[in-house]
Amino acid sequence: MTTLDTAALSQLFSLARTHNGFASEPIPEATLRHLYDLMKWGPTSMNCQPARLVFVTSPEGKQRLAATLSPGNVEKTLAAPVTVIVASDSFFYDHLPTQFPAYDARPIFAGNANLASNTAFRNSSLQGGYLILAARALGLDCGPMSGFDADKLNASFFPDGRYHVNFLCNLGIGDPGKLFPRGPRLSFEETCRIV
Ligand SMILES: Cc1cc2nc3c(=O)[nH]c(=O)nc-3n(C[C@H](O)[C@H](O)[C@H](O)COP(=O)(O)O)c2cc1C
């Protein structure tokens, strides 16, 4: 294992920004597939992989999404070539027999709705983070968003009730002219303890 070079670390972390404007240039499906092929390797508990992704690219899909957004998120979402709905599958555990063959873990979740929902939320959030870093690694800019009406979005995109939105993420080539000022970050001392 080696540390990535400074350029790679900057692209993933220190120089990467949250974007609010995007060029209209489309993202090829091959890139979206590459994105998933990278992010899927990020770890989840019991390899449960609860995240489900909807890549919204069509004008019809964007309008349906826009109807669920906070006003401040509409313009940038319509401008982005792709908006990803990061959702979680409430029946993620049905895949455990193939994805976690070590032992039969399905009944642990099938019989405990609270554990299943906490596990789906925790791990789909992690997978959303892997998605952001994978997108940055492929040279895409991201604009994650939680400003939307979850009930409306779920009714519109997941009417059978099985999937639940976690957050949204615009993807594309960002417009540096539309960045908000960079916020500070908490220091190591404020955030961390070594015990
Ligand atoms: C889960 C999540 C939800 C967010 N929701 C919104 C949102 O609804 N609207 C918005 O304009 N920015 C939203 N943001 C953007 C954050 O404010 C931004 O990522 C943060 O201030 C860091 O900005 P930077 O990456 O440019 O340093 C969200 C970010 C995350 C990770």
The ligand as an ORCA input file, in Angstrom:
! r2SCAN-3c Opt
* xyz 0 1
  C     -25.852     15.076      2.786
  C     -25.672     16.485      2.304
  C     -26.777     17.280      2.099
  C     -26.627     18.576      1.623
  N     -27.751     19.296      1.314
  C     -27.631     20.448      0.638
  C     -28.787     21.079      0.086
  O     -29.909     20.600      0.194
  N     -28.600     22.239     -0.604
  C     -27.363     22.788     -0.771
  O     -27.270     23.835     -1.419
  N     -26.247     22.208     -0.258
  C     -26.352     21.038      0.410
  N     -25.229     20.392      0.883
  C     -23.915     20.992      0.639
  C     -23.103     21.314      1.893
  O     -23.523     22.515      2.468
  C     -21.616     21.356      1.482
  O     -21.273     20.069      1.035
  C     -20.693     21.758      2.624
  O     -20.943     23.067      3.035
  C     -19.237     21.634      2.214
  O     -18.964     22.429      1.082
  P     -17.578     22.243      0.295
  O     -17.540     20.811     -0.150
  O     -17.648     23.179     -0.865
  O     -16.483     22.567      1.241
  C     -25.338     19.108      1.385
  C     -24.221     18.306      1.613
  C     -24.373     17.008      2.047
  C     -23.146     16.152      2.229
*
